[in-house]
């Protein structure tokens, strides 16, 4: 049996600090970004996030001079057993043009990660 990658966009590794809040932008909590694509990104958090919920994000790209702000929808949340944390994947729902340009440049100029 062969498993197909359902992703529409290639991912690249991303070691970056970020923050997550509710859709209203309340109570920002730290996250650690793991990888990023032109469609979304993955991160580790202490919170078990419900699928299809929308959250606000702030992300500091490596070498970037400004903090990116965007909104994204939770597509998966996996319990990382014995670590008290979760691996979460999100899909962008609202991104400013300047921030999307930064993401696209980063993805296009790094080696793609195939998992």
C-alpha positions as CSV (number, residue, x, y, z in Angstrom):
1,X,0.0,0.0,0.0
2,X,1.3,3.5,-0.9
3,X,0.4,6.6,1.1
4,X,0.1,9.8,-0.8
5,X,1.2,13.2,0.4
6,X,-2.0,15.3,0.6
7,X,-0.1,18.6,0.8
8,X,-0.4,21.0,-2.0
9,X,2.8,22.9,-1.1
10,X,6.4,21.8,-0.3
11,X,7.6,22.4,3.2
12,X,10.9,23.6,4.4
13,X,12.3,23.4,7.9
14,X,11.8,26.5,10.0
15,X,13.4,27.1,13.4
16,X,11.5,30.2,14.5
17,X,9.8,31.7,17.5
18,X,6.2,32.6,17.4
19,X,3.0,33.2,19.4
20,X,-0.6,32.1,19.2
21,X,-3.8,33.7,20.4
22,X,-7.5,33.2,20.0
23,X,-9.2,34.5,16.9
24,X,-9.9,37.7,18.9
25,X,-6.2,38.1,19.6
26,X,-6.4,37.4,23.4
27,X,-3.7,35.9,25.6
28,X,-0.6,35.4,23.4
29,X,1.2,32.1,24.2
30,X,4.7,31.0,22.8
31,X,5.0,28.4,20.1
32,X,8.0,26.9,18.3
33,X,7.7,26.7,14.5
34,X,8.9,23.5,12.9
35,X,8.3,23.9,9.2
36,X,6.6,26.2,6.7
37,X,5.1,26.2,3.2
38,X,3.2,28.6,1.0
39,X,-0.1,27.2,2.4
40,X,0.6,26.9,6.1
41,X,3.0,25.9,8.8
42,X,3.6,23.4,11.7
43,X,4.5,24.2,15.2
44,X,4.7,22.8,18.7
45,X,2.5,24.1,21.5
46,X,1.4,23.0,25.0
47,X,-2.3,23.5,24.0
48,X,-4.5,20.8,22.5
49,X,-6.1,22.8,19.7
50,X,-9.5,21.9,18.2
51,X,-9.6,21.1,14.5
52,X,-11.0,23.8,12.2
53,X,-10.6,26.6,14.8
54,X,-9.1,29.9,13.6
55,X,-6.3,31.4,15.6
56,X,-4.1,34.5,15.3
57,X,-0.3,34.1,14.9
58,X,2.8,36.2,15.2
59,X,5.9,34.7,13.7
60,X,9.5,36.0,13.6
61,X,11.2,34.6,10.5
62,X,15.0,33.9,10.8
63,X,16.8,37.0,9.8
64,X,13.6,39.0,9.5
65,X,13.4,42.5,10.9
66,X,9.6,42.5,11.5
67,X,7.1,40.4,13.2
68,X,4.6,38.8,10.8
69,X,0.9,38.7,11.9
70,X,-1.6,36.4,10.3
71,X,-4.7,34.2,10.8
72,X,-4.8,30.5,10.2
73,X,-7.1,27.4,10.6
74,X,-6.0,24.3,12.5
75,X,-5.8,21.3,10.2
76,X,-4.3,18.8,12.6
77,X,-3.2,18.4,16.2
78,X,-1.1,15.4,17.2
79,X,-0.3,14.5,20.8
80,X,3.4,14.2,21.3
81,X,3.2,11.5,24.0
82,X,5.2,12.0,27.1
83,X,6.1,15.6,26.2
84,X,3.0,17.5,27.4
85,X,2.9,19.1,24.0
86,X,1.2,18.9,20.6
87,X,2.4,19.2,17.0
88,X,-0.1,21.4,15.1
89,X,-0.5,22.1,11.5
90,X,-2.4,25.2,10.2
91,X,-3.5,26.6,6.9
92,X,-3.3,30.4,6.3
93,X,-6.7,32.1,6.1
94,X,-5.6,35.8,6.3
95,X,-2.1,36.9,5.4
96,X,-1.0,40.4,4.5
97,X,0.7,40.6,1.0
98,X,4.1,41.6,2.5
99,X,4.0,38.7,4.9
100,X,3.0,36.2,2.1
101,X,5.8,37.6,0.0
102,X,8.3,36.9,2.9
103,X,7.0,33.4,3.3
104,X,7.2,32.6,-0.4
105,X,10.7,34.0,-0.6
106,X,11.8,31.8,2.3
107,X,10.2,28.7,0.9
108,X,11.7,29.2,-2.6
109,X,15.2,29.8,-1.2
110,X,15.5,26.8,1.1
111,X,15.8,23.1,0.3
112,X,12.4,21.4,0.4
113,X,11.8,18.9,3.2
114,X,9.9,15.8,2.2
115,X,8.4,13.8,5.0
